């Protein structure tokens, strides 16, 4: 069970790396992080403030559709062999 979870995690990380490397996924940090102010008092520890970073993510798009087109297909003509023609020779000597 643990191997499957680890494998899925590795595949997900590789997909994200490939998406960023190809430009399909663009991640920009728009707000930096701030650590909270921590102080100790006689009653314990007090933490104030702090801010999580903010990111802007732009993803690429994939357009899927159909269109009408004409494809030339070669004509195939099959003829029966004449009885007067010699049979095809094969090389069975191996």
C-alpha positions in Angstrom: 0.0 0.0 0.0 2.8 2.4 0.9 4.6 1.7 -2.4 1.5 2.6 -4.4 1.1 5.9 -2.5 4.8 6.7 -3.0 4.6 5.8 -6.7 1.5 8.1 -7.2 3.3 10.9 -5.4 6.4 10.6 -7.6 4.3 10.6 -10.7 2.4 13.7 -9.6 5.6 15.5 -8.9 7.0 14.6 -12.3 3.8 15.8 -14.0 4.0 19.1 -12.3 7.7 19.5 -13.2 7.0 18.6 -16.9 4.1 21.1 -16.9 6.2 23.9 -15.6 9.2 23.0 -17.9 7.0 23.1 -21.0 5.3 26.3 -20.1 1.9 24.7 -19.7 1.9 25.8 -16.1 3.1 29.2 -14.9 3.3 30.0 -11.2 4.1 33.5 -9.9 4.3 34.6 -6.3 2.3 37.8 -5.9 2.5 38.2 -2.1 5.4 37.2 0.1 5.1 35.3 3.3 5.6 37.0 6.7 6.5 35.1 9.8 4.3 35.6 12.9 5.7 37.7 15.8 6.1 35.3 18.7 6.5 36.6 22.3 6.6 34.8 25.6 4.6 36.1 28.6 4.0 34.9 32.0 0.9 33.1 30.7 2.7 31.3 27.8 3.5 32.0 24.2 1.7 34.7 22.2 1.8 34.7 18.4 0.5 37.7 16.4 0.3 38.4 12.7 2.0 36.4 10.0 0.9 35.9 6.4 0.8 33.1 4.0 2.2 33.6 0.6 -0.1 34.1 -2.4 0.4 32.7 -5.8 -1.0 33.4 -9.3 -1.3 30.3 -11.4 -1.8 30.4 -15.2 -2.4 27.3 -17.1 -2.2 26.6 -20.8 -5.2 25.5 -22.8 -5.9 22.6 -25.1 -8.4 23.0 -27.9 -10.0 19.9 -29.2 -12.3 20.0 -32.2 -13.2 18.5 -35.5 -13.1 19.7 -39.1 -14.2 18.4 -42.4 -11.4 17.3 -44.8 -11.1 15.2 -47.9 -8.6 12.4 -48.0 -7.5 10.8 -51.2 -7.6 7.0 -50.9 -5.7 4.9 -53.4 -7.8 2.5 -55.5 -7.0 -1.2 -55.0 -7.5 -3.6 -57.9 -7.4 -7.3 -57.3 -7.1 -9.7 -60.3 -7.3 -13.5 -60.3 -4.2 -15.3 -61.4 -4.3 -16.8 -64.8 -4.0 -20.6 -65.0 -1.1 -20.2 -67.6 1.1 -18.2 -65.2 3.7 -20.1 -63.2 3.1 -20.4 -59.5 5.1 -18.1 -57.4 8.4 -19.6 -56.3 9.3 -19.7 -52.7 12.6 -20.4 -51.0 11.9 -23.0 -48.3 15.5 -24.2 -48.0 16.8 -23.0 -44.6 
